[in-house]
């Protein structure tokens, strides 16, 4: 698979943009605990997803 100039410039620009946004995102980390309530039993899919969040 060959890559043309346009695709290369798009990928490089996207990488630079995402790299520069990282500091701003990390400045907004929550310091308090977050409580998520689900109506399903523990061990299910929704429970696993909520625990990962």
CHARMM internal coordinates of N, CA and C (Angstrom, degrees):
IC EDIT
DIST 1 N 1 CA 1.4474
DIST 1 CA 1 C 1.5217
ANGL 1 N 1 CA 1 C 108.32
DIST 1 C 2 N 1.3076
ANGL 1 CA 1 C 2 N 116.30
DIHE 1 N 1 CA 1 C 2 N 120.30
DIST 2 N 2 CA 1.4598
ANGL 1 C 2 N 2 CA 119.71
DIHE 1 CA 1 C 2 N 2 CA 178.44
DIST 2 CA 2 C 1.5271
ANGL 2 N 2 CA 2 C 109.89
DIHE 1 C 2 N 2 CA 2 C -94.28
DIST 2 C 3 N 1.3051
ANGL 2 CA 2 C 3 N 115.94
DIHE 2 N 2 CA 2 C 3 N 154.39
DIST 3 N 3 CA 1.4586
ANGL 2 C 3 N 3 CA 121.56
DIHE 2 CA 2 C 3 N 3 CA -179.51
DIST 3 CA 3 C 1.5293
ANGL 3 N 3 CA 3 C 107.83
DIHE 2 C 3 N 3 CA 3 C -115.97
DIST 3 C 4 N 1.3165
ANGL 3 CA 3 C 4 N 115.81
DIHE 3 N 3 CA 3 C 4 N 131.53
DIST 4 N 4 CA 1.4508
ANGL 3 C 4 N 4 CA 118.45
DIHE 3 CA 3 C 4 N 4 CA -179.95
DIST 4 CA 4 C 1.5287
ANGL 4 N 4 CA 4 C 110.31
DIHE 3 C 4 N 4 CA 4 C -91.53
DIST 4 C 5 N 1.3012
ANGL 4 CA 4 C 5 N 116.45
DIHE 4 N 4 CA 4 C 5 N 172.90
DIST 5 N 5 CA 1.4640
ANGL 4 C 5 N 5 CA 122.04
DIHE 4 CA 4 C 5 N 5 CA -175.00
DIST 5 CA 5 C 1.5177
ANGL 5 N 5 CA 5 C 111.83
DIHE 4 C 5 N 5 CA 5 C -61.81
DIST 5 C 6 N 1.3031
ANGL 5 CA 5 C 6 N 117.92
DIHE 5 N 5 CA 5 C 6 N -42.08
DIST 6 N 6 CA 1.4643
ANGL 5 C 6 N 6 CA 121.51
DIHE 5 CA 5 C 6 N 6 CA -178.28
DIST 6 CA 6 C 1.5267
ANGL 6 N 6 CA 6 C 111.02
DIHE 5 C 6 N 6 CA 6 C -61.71
DIST 6 C 7 N 1.3107
ANGL 6 CA 6 C 7 N 116.87
DIHE 6 N 6 CA 6 C 7 N -45.58
DIST 7 N 7 CA 1.4620
ANGL 6 C 7 N 7 CA 121.60
DIHE 6 CA 6 C 7 N 7 CA -179.96
DIST 7 CA 7 C 1.5328
ANGL 7 N 7 CA 7 C 110.73
DIHE 6 C 7 N 7 CA 7 C -64.67
DIST 7 C 8 N 1.3247
ANGL 7 CA 7 C 8 N 116.37
DIHE 7 N 7 CA 7 C 8 N -39.02
DIST 8 N 8 CA 1.4599
ANGL 7 C 8 N 8 CA 121.09
DIHE 7 CA 7 C 8 N 8 CA 178.30
DIST 8 CA 8 C 1.5256
ANGL 8 N 8 CA 8 C 111.28
DIHE 7 C 8 N 8 CA 8 C -63.49
DIST 8 C 9 N 1.3213
ANGL 8 CA 8 C 9 N 117.11
DIHE 8 N 8 CA 8 C 9 N -44.14
DIST 9 N 9 CA 1.4655
ANGL 8 C 9 N 9 CA 120.84
DIHE 8 CA 8 C 9 N 9 CA 179.69
DIST 9 CA 9 C 1.5249
ANGL 9 N 9 CA 9 C 110.21
DIHE 8 C 9 N 9 CA 9 C -65.58
DIST 9 C 10 N 1.3163
ANGL 9 CA 9 C 10 N 118.10
DIHE 9 N 9 CA 9 C 10 N -40.02
DIST 10 N 10 CA 1.4638
ANGL 9 C 10 N 10 CA 120.93
DIHE 9 CA 9 C 10 N 10 CA 178.04
DIST 10 CA 10 C 1.5266
ANGL 10 N 10 CA 10 C 111.16
DIHE 9 C 10 N 10 CA 10 C -63.19
DIST 10 C 11 N 1.3039
ANGL 10 CA 10 C 11 N 117.15
DIHE 10 N 10 CA 10 C 11 N -45.11
DIST 11 N 11 CA 1.4634
ANGL 10 C 11 N 11 CA 120.99
DIHE 10 CA 10 C 11 N 11 CA -179.11
DIST 11 CA 11 C 1.5237
ANGL 11 N 11 CA 11 C 111.21
DIHE 10 C 11 N 11 CA 11 C -66.01
DIST 11 C 12 N 1.3161
ANGL 11 CA 11 C 12 N 117.36
DIHE 11 N 11 CA 11 C 12 N -40.79
DIST 12 N 12 CA 1.4596
ANGL 11 C 12 N 12 CA 121.17
DIHE 11 CA 11 C 12 N 12 CA 178.97
DIST 12 CA 12 C 1.5188
ANGL 12 N 12 CA 12 C 111.06
DIHE 11 C 12 N 12 CA 12 C -66.04
DIST 12 C 13 N 1.3234
ANGL 12 CA 12 C 13 N 116.85
DIHE 12 N 12 CA 12 C 13 N -41.77
DIST 13 N 13 CA 1.4656
ANGL 12 C 13 N 13 CA 121.02
DIHE 12 CA 12 C 13 N 13 CA 178.68
DIST 13 CA 13 C 1.5185
ANGL 13 N 13 CA 13 C 111.25
DIHE 12 C 13 N 13 CA 13 C -64.86
DIST 13 C 14 N 1.3103
ANGL 13 CA 13 C 14 N 117.09
DIHE 13 N 13 CA 13 C 14 N -42.85
DIST 14 N 14 CA 1.4635
ANGL 13 C 14 N 14 CA 120.81
DIHE 13 CA 13 C 14 N 14 CA 179.22
DIST 14 CA 14 C 1.5225
ANGL 14 N 14 CA 14 C 110.75
DIHE 13 C 14 N 14 CA 14 C -64.15
DIST 14 C 15 N 1.3169
ANGL 14 CA 14 C 15 N 117.36
DIHE 14 N 14 CA 14 C 15 N -40.33
DIST 15 N 15 CA 1.4656
ANGL 14 C 15 N 15 CA 120.59
DIHE 14 CA 14 C 15 N 15 CA 178.68
DIST 15 CA 15 C 1.5252
ANGL 15 N 15 CA 15 C 111.31
DIHE 14 C 15 N 15 CA 15 C -64.30
DIST 15 C 16 N 1.3197
ANGL 15 CA 15 C 16 N 117.14
DIHE 15 N 15 CA 15 C 16 N -42.36
DIST 16 N 16 CA 1.4637
ANGL 15 C 16 N 16 CA 120.76
DIHE 15 CA 15 C 16 N 16 CA 179.33
DIST 16 CA 16 C 1.5225
ANGL 16 N 16 CA 16 C 111.03
DIHE 15 C 16 N 16 CA 16 C -66.07
DIST 16 C 17 N 1.3227
ANGL 16 CA 16 C 17 N 116.84
DIHE 16 N 16 CA 16 C 17 N -39.70
DIST 17 N 17 CA 1.4600
ANGL 16 C 17 N 17 CA 120.67
DIHE 16 CA 16 C 17 N 17 CA 179.35
DIST 17 CA 17 C 1.5223
ANGL 17 N 17 CA 17 C 110.94
DIHE 16 C 17 N 17 CA 17 C -65.11
DIST 17 C 18 N 1.3183
ANGL 17 CA 17 C 18 N 117.32
DIHE 17 N 17 CA 17 C 18 N -45.64
DIST 18 N 18 CA 1.4613
ANGL 17 C 18 N 18 CA 120.62
DIHE 17 CA 17 C 18 N 18 CA 179.87
DIST 18 CA 18 C 1.5246
ANGL 18 N 18 CA 18 C 111.88
DIHE 17 C 18 N 18 CA 18 C -65.97
DIST 18 C 19 N 1.3076
ANGL 18 CA 18 C 19 N 117.59
DIHE 18 N 18 CA 18 C 19 N -34.51
DIST 19 N 19 CA 1.4635
ANGL 18 C 19 N 19 CA 120.77
DIHE 18 CA 18 C 19 N 19 CA 178.92
DIST 19 CA 19 C 1.5239
ANGL 19 N 19 CA 19 C 111.34
DIHE 18 C 19 N 19 CA 19 C -68.73
DIST 19 C 20 N 1.3330
ANGL 19 CA 19 C 20 N 117.22
DIHE 19 N 19 CA 19 C 20 N -33.99
DIST 20 N 20 CA 1.4636
ANGL 19 C 20 N 20 CA 120.16
DIHE 19 CA 19 C 20 N 20 CA -178.64
DIST 20 CA 20 C 1.5202
ANGL 20 N 20 CA 20 C 112.62
DIHE 19 C 20 N 20 CA 20 C -79.71
DIST 20 C 21 N 1.3164
ANGL 20 CA 20 C 21 N 118.46
DIHE 20 N 20 CA 20 C 21 N -21.93
DIST 21 N 21 CA 1.4606
ANGL 20 C 21 N 21 CA 122.07
DIHE 20 CA 20 C 21 N 21 CA -178.39
DIST 21 CA 21 C 1.5264
ANGL 21 N 21 CA 21 C 111.21
DIHE 20 C 21 N 21 CA 21 C -79.99
DIST 21 C 22 N 1.3027
ANGL 21 CA 21 C 22 N 118.74
DIHE 21 N 21 CA 21 C 22 N -20.27
DIST 22 N 22 CA 1.4603
ANGL 21 C 22 N 22 CA 122.68
DIHE 21 CA 21 C 22 N 22 CA -175.42
DIST 22 CA 22 C 1.5158
ANGL 22 N 22 CA 22 C 114.72
DIHE 21 C 22 N 22 CA 22 C -54.71
DIST 22 C 23 N 1.3299
ANGL 22 CA 22 C 23 N 118.42
DIHE 22 N 22 CA 22 C 23 N -42.43
DIST 23 N 23 CA 1.4619
ANGL 22 C 23 N 23 CA 121.24
DIHE 22 CA 22 C 23 N 23 CA -179.07
DIST 23 CA 23 C 1.5162
ANGL 23 N 23 CA 23 C 111.68
DIHE 22 C 23 N 23 CA 23 C -65.67
DIST 23 C 24 N 1.3135
ANGL 23 CA 23 C 24 N 117.80
DIHE 23 N 23 CA 23 C 24 N -39.96
DIST 24 N 24 CA 1.4632
ANGL 23 C 24 N 24 CA 120.90
DIHE 23 CA 23 C 24 N 24 CA -179.83
DIST 24 CA 24 C 1.5223
ANGL 24 N 24 CA 24 C 111.18
DIHE 23 C 24 N 24 CA 24 C -67.54
DIST 24 C 25 N 1.3025
ANGL 24 CA 24 C 25 N 117.21
DIHE 24 N 24 CA 24 C 25 N -36.33
DIST 25 N 25 CA 1.4600
ANGL 24 C 25 N 25 CA 120.86
DIHE 24 CA 24 C 25 N 25 CA 179.96
DIST 25 CA 25 C 1.5234
ANGL 25 N 25 CA 25 C 110.59
DIHE 24 C 25 N 25 CA 25 C -70.00
DIST 25 C 26 N 1.3063
ANGL 25 CA 25 C 26 N 117.73
DIHE 25 N 25 CA 25 C 26 N -41.44
DIST 26 N 26 CA 1.4589
ANGL 25 C 26 N 26 CA 121.12
DIHE 25 CA 25 C 26 N 26 CA -179.44
DIST 26 CA 26 C 1.5216
ANGL 26 N 26 CA 26 C 112.11
DIHE 25 C 26 N 26 CA 26 C -67.70
DIST 26 C 27 N 1.3242
ANGL 26 CA 26 C 27 N 118.01
DIHE 26 N 26 CA 26 C 27 N -21.04
DIST 27 N 27 CA 1.4597
ANGL 26 C 27 N 27 CA 120.86
DIHE 26 CA 26 C 27 N 27 CA 179.42
DIST 27 CA 27 C 1.5225
ANGL 27 N 27 CA 27 C 111.23
DIHE 26 C 27 N 27 CA 27 C -72.14
DIST 27 C 28 N 1.3255
ANGL 27 CA 27 C 28 N 118.57
DIHE 27 N 27 CA 27 C 28 N -13.76
DIST 28 N 28 CA 1.4488
ANGL 27 C 28 N 28 CA 122.14
DIHE 27 CA 27 C 28 N 28 CA -175.67
DIST 28 CA 28 C 1.5250
ANGL 28 N 28 CA 28 C 112.47
DIHE 27 C 28 N 28 CA 28 C -109.85
DIST 28 C 29 N 1.2977
ANGL 28 CA 28 C 29 N 117.55
DIHE 28 N 28 CA 28 C 29 N 27.96
DIST 29 N 29 CA 1.4582
ANGL 28 C 29 N 29 CA 121.25
DIHE 28 CA 28 C 29 N 29 CA 179.96
DIST 29 CA 29 C 1.5236
ANGL 29 N 29 CA 29 C 109.32
DIHE 28 C 29 N 29 CA 29 C -70.21
DIST 29 C 30 N 1.3149
ANGL 29 CA 29 C 30 N 116.89
DIHE 29 N 29 CA 29 C 30 N 134.68
DIST 30 N 30 CA 1.4589
ANGL 29 C 30 N 30 CA 121.48
DIHE 29 CA 29 C 30 N 30 CA -179.76
DIST 30 CA 30 C 1.5213
ANGL 30 N 30 CA 30 C 110.03
DIHE 29 C 30 N 30 CA 30 C -70.79
DIST 30 C 31 N 1.3172
ANGL 30 CA 30 C 31 N 115.92
DIHE 30 N 30 CA 30 C 31 N 138.78
DIST 31 N 31 CA 1.4630
ANGL 30 C 31 N 31 CA 120.34
DIHE 30 CA 30 C 31 N 31 CA 179.75
DIST 31 CA 31 C 1.5190
ANGL 31 N 31 CA 31 C 111.67
DIHE 30 C 31 N 31 CA 31 C -100.26
DIST 31 C 32 N 1.3117
ANGL 31 CA 31 C 32 N 117.60
DIHE 31 N 31 CA 31 C 32 N -14.44
DIST 32 N 32 CA 1.4570
ANGL 31 C 32 N 32 CA 121.75
DIHE 31 CA 31 C 32 N 32 CA -179.19
DIST 32 CA 32 C 1.5244
ANGL 32 N 32 CA 32 C 110.25
DIHE 31 C 32 N 32 CA 32 C -102.42
DIST 32 C 33 N 1.3157
ANGL 32 CA 32 C 33 N 115.63
DIHE 32 N 32 CA 32 C 33 N 160.43
DIST 33 N 33 CA 1.4618
ANGL 32 C 33 N 33 CA 120.38
DIHE 32 CA 32 C 33 N 33 CA 176.75
DIST 33 CA 33 C 1.5196
ANGL 33 N 33 CA 33 C 109.79
DIHE 32 C 33 N 33 CA 33 C -73.76
DIST 33 C 34 N 1.2952
ANGL 33 CA 33 C 34 N 115.47
DIHE 33 N 33 CA 33 C 34 N 151.66
DIST 34 N 34 CA 1.4515
ANGL 33 C 34 N 34 CA 121.83
DIHE 33 CA 33 C 34 N 34 CA 178.77
DIST 34 CA 34 C 1.5148
ANGL 34 N 34 CA 34 C 108.02
DIHE 33 C 34 N 34 CA 34 C -116.25
DIST 34 C 35 N 1.3197
ANGL 34 CA 34 C 35 N 116.43
DIHE 34 N 34 CA 34 C 35 N 130.42
DIST 35 N 35 CA 1.4603
ANGL 34 C 35 N 35 CA 120.74
DIHE 34 CA 34 C 35 N 35 CA -178.87
DIST 35 CA 35 C 1.5271
ANGL 35 N 35 CA 35 C 108.85
DIHE 34 C 35 N 35 CA 35 C -105.39
DIST 35 C 36 N 1.3135
ANGL 35 CA 35 C 36 N 116.24
DIHE 35 N 35 CA 35 C 36 N 120.15
DIST 36 N 36 CA 1.4591
ANGL 35 C 36 N 36 CA 122.53
DIHE 35 CA 35 C 36 N 36 CA 178.91
DIST 36 CA 36 C 1.5179
ANGL 36 N 36 CA 36 C 107.86
DIHE 35 C 36 N 36 CA 36 C -113.96
DIST 36 C 37 N 1.3274
ANGL 36 CA 36 C 37 N 116.41
DIHE 36 N 36 CA 36 C 37 N 126.36
DIST 37 N 37 CA 1.4623
ANGL 36 C 37 N 37 CA 121.34
DIHE 36 CA 36 C 37 N 37 CA -178.66
DIST 37 CA 37 C 1.5198
ANGL 37 N 37 CA 37 C 108.38
DIHE 36 C 37 N 37 CA 37 C -110.47
DIST 37 C 38 N 1.3339
ANGL 37 CA 37 C 38 N 116.12
DIHE 37 N 37 CA 37 C 38 N 124.91
DIST 38 N 38 CA 1.4645
ANGL 37 C 38 N 38 CA 120.70
DIHE 37 CA 37 C 38 N 38 CA 175.78
DIST 38 CA 38 C 1.5208
ANGL 38 N 38 CA 38 C 108.83
DIHE 37 C 38 N 38 CA 38 C -116.88
DIST 38 C 39 N 1.2975
ANGL 38 CA 38 C 39 N 115.67
DIHE 38 N 38 CA 38 C 39 N 152.77
DIST 39 N 39 CA 1.4544
ANGL 38 C 39 N 39 CA 120.57
DIHE 38 CA 38 C 39 N 39 CA -178.59
DIST 39 CA 39 C 1.5119
ANGL 39 N 39 CA 39 C 113.61
DIHE 38 C 39 N 39 CA 39 C -94.92
DIST 39 C 40 N 1.3172
ANGL 39 CA 39 C 40 N 117.27
DIHE 39 N 39 CA 39 C 40 N 24.55
DIST 40 N 40 CA 1.4567
ANGL 39 C 40 N 40 CA 121.50
DIHE 39 CA 39 C 40 N 40 CA -177.21
DIST 40 CA 40 C 1.5222
ANGL 40 N 40 CA 40 C 109.87
DIHE 39 C 40 N 40 CA 40 C -121.39
DIST 40 C 41 N 1.3261
ANGL 40 CA 40 C 41 N 118.39
DIHE 40 N 40 CA 40 C 41 N 156.87
DIST 41 N 41 CA 1.4659
ANGL 40 C 41 N 41 CA 121.07
DIHE 40 CA 40 C 41 N 41 CA -177.71
DIST 41 CA 41 C 1.5340
ANGL 41 N 41 CA 41 C 112.07
DIHE 40 C 41 N 41 CA 41 C -69.01
DIST 41 C 42 N 1.3414
ANGL 41 CA 41 C 42 N 116.61
DIHE 41 N 41 CA 41 C 42 N 158.48
DIST 42 N 42 CA 1.4666
ANGL 41 C 42 N 42 CA 119.77
DIHE 41 CA 41 C 42 N 42 CA 178.95
DIST 42 CA 42 C 1.5290
ANGL 42 N 42 CA 42 C 111.67
DIHE 41 C 42 N 42 CA 42 C -66.26
DIST 42 C 43 N 1.3169
ANGL 42 CA 42 C 43 N 115.16
DIHE 42 N 42 CA 42 C 43 N 148.68
DIST 43 N 43 CA 1.4590
ANGL 42 C 43 N 43 CA 120.79
DIHE 42 CA 42 C 43 N 43 CA 178.11
DIST 43 CA 43 C 1.5158
ANGL 43 N 43 CA 43 C 113.44
DIHE 42 C 43 N 43 CA 43 C 94.61
DIST 43 C 44 N 1.3192
ANGL 43 CA 43 C 44 N 117.30
DIHE 43 N 43 CA 43 C 44 N -7.50
DIST 44 N 44 CA 1.4574
ANGL 43 C 44 N 44 CA 120.52
DIHE 43 CA 43 C 44 N 44 CA 179.98
DIST 44 CA 44 C 1.5191
ANGL 44 N 44 CA 44 C 111.76
DIHE 43 C 44 N 44 CA 44 C -84.65
DIST 44 C 45 N 1.3199
ANGL 44 CA 44 C 45 N 115.40
DIHE 44 N 44 CA 44 C 45 N -178.70
DIST 45 N 45 CA 1.4595
ANGL 44 C 45 N 45 CA 120.78
DIHE 44 CA 44 C 45 N 45 CA -178.83
DIST 45 CA 45 C 1.5138
ANGL 45 N 45 CA 45 C 111.73
DIHE 44 C 45 N 45 CA 45 C -64.01
DIST 45 C 46 N 1.3351
ANGL 45 CA 45 C 46 N 117.21
DIHE 45 N 45 CA 45 C 46 N -45.99
DIST 46 N 46 CA 1.4660
ANGL 45 C 46 N 46 CA 119.57
DIHE 45 CA 45 C 46 N 46 CA -178.92
DIST 46 CA 46 C 1.5247
ANGL 46 N 46 CA 46 C 111.10
DIHE 45 C 46 N 46 CA 46 C -64.88
DIST 46 C 47 N 1.3160
ANGL 46 CA 46 C 47 N 118.22
DIHE 46 N 46 CA 46 C 47 N -35.48
DIST 47 N 47 CA 1.4646
ANGL 46 C 47 N 47 CA 121.65
DIHE 46 CA 46 C 47 N 47 CA 177.74
DIST 47 CA 47 C 1.5260
ANGL 47 N 47 CA 47 C 110.51
DIHE 46 C 47 N 47 CA 47 C -64.68
DIST 47 C 48 N 1.3124
ANGL 47 CA 47 C 48 N 117.07
DIHE 47 N 47 CA 47 C 48 N -44.49
DIST 48 N 48 CA 1.4684
ANGL 47 C 48 N 48 CA 120.59
DIHE 47 CA 47 C 48 N 48 CA 178.89
DIST 48 CA 48 C 1.5213
ANGL 48 N 48 CA 48 C 111.59
DIHE 47 C 48 N 48 CA 48 C -63.80
DIST 48 C 49 N 1.3258
ANGL 48 CA 48 C 49 N 117.36
DIHE 48 N 48 CA 48 C 49 N -41.12
DIST 49 N 49 CA 1.4614
ANGL 48 C 49 N 49 CA 120.41
DIHE 48 CA 48 C 49 N 49 CA 178.85
DIST 49 CA 49 C 1.5181
ANGL 49 N 49 CA 49 C 111.35
DIHE 48 C 49 N 49 CA 49 C -64.86
DIST 49 C 50 N 1.3174
ANGL 49 CA 49 C 50 N 117.49
DIHE 49 N 49 CA 49 C 50 N -43.01
DIST 50 N 50 CA 1.4688
ANGL 49 C 50 N 50 CA 120.84
DIHE 49 CA 49 C 50 N 50 CA 179.78
DIST 50 CA 50 C 1.5206
ANGL 50 N 50 CA 50 C 111.32
DIHE 49 C 50 N 50 CA 50 C -65.43
DIST 50 C 51 N 1.3031
ANGL 50 CA 50 C 51 N 117.60
DIHE 50 N 50 CA 50 C 51 N -35.73
DIST 51 N 51 CA 1.4668
ANGL 50 C 51 N 51 CA 119.92
DIHE 50 CA 50 C 51 N 51 CA 179.26
DIST 51 CA 51 C 1.5218
ANGL 51 N 51 CA 51 C 111.29
DIHE 50 C 51 N 51 CA 51 C -68.53
DIST 51 C 52 N 1.3061
ANGL 51 CA 51 C 52 N 117.35
DIHE 51 N 51 CA 51 C 52 N -32.40
DIST 52 N 52 CA 1.4634
ANGL 51 C 52 N 52 CA 120.38
DIHE 51 CA 51 C 52 N 52 CA 179.85
DIST 52 CA 52 C 1.5204
ANGL 52 N 52 CA 52 C 112.07
DIHE 51 C 52 N 52 CA 52 C -75.98
DIST 52 C 53 N 1.3085
ANGL 52 CA 52 C 53 N 116.56
DIHE 52 N 52 CA 52 C 53 N -26.80
DIST 53 N 53 CA 1.4723
ANGL 52 C 53 N 53 CA 119.94
DIHE 52 CA 52 C 53 N 53 CA 178.82
DIST 53 CA 53 C 1.4959
ANGL 53 N 53 CA 53 C 108.35
DIHE 52 C 53 N 53 CA 53 C -72.22
END
COOR INIT
IC SEED 1 N 1 CA 1 C
IC BUILD
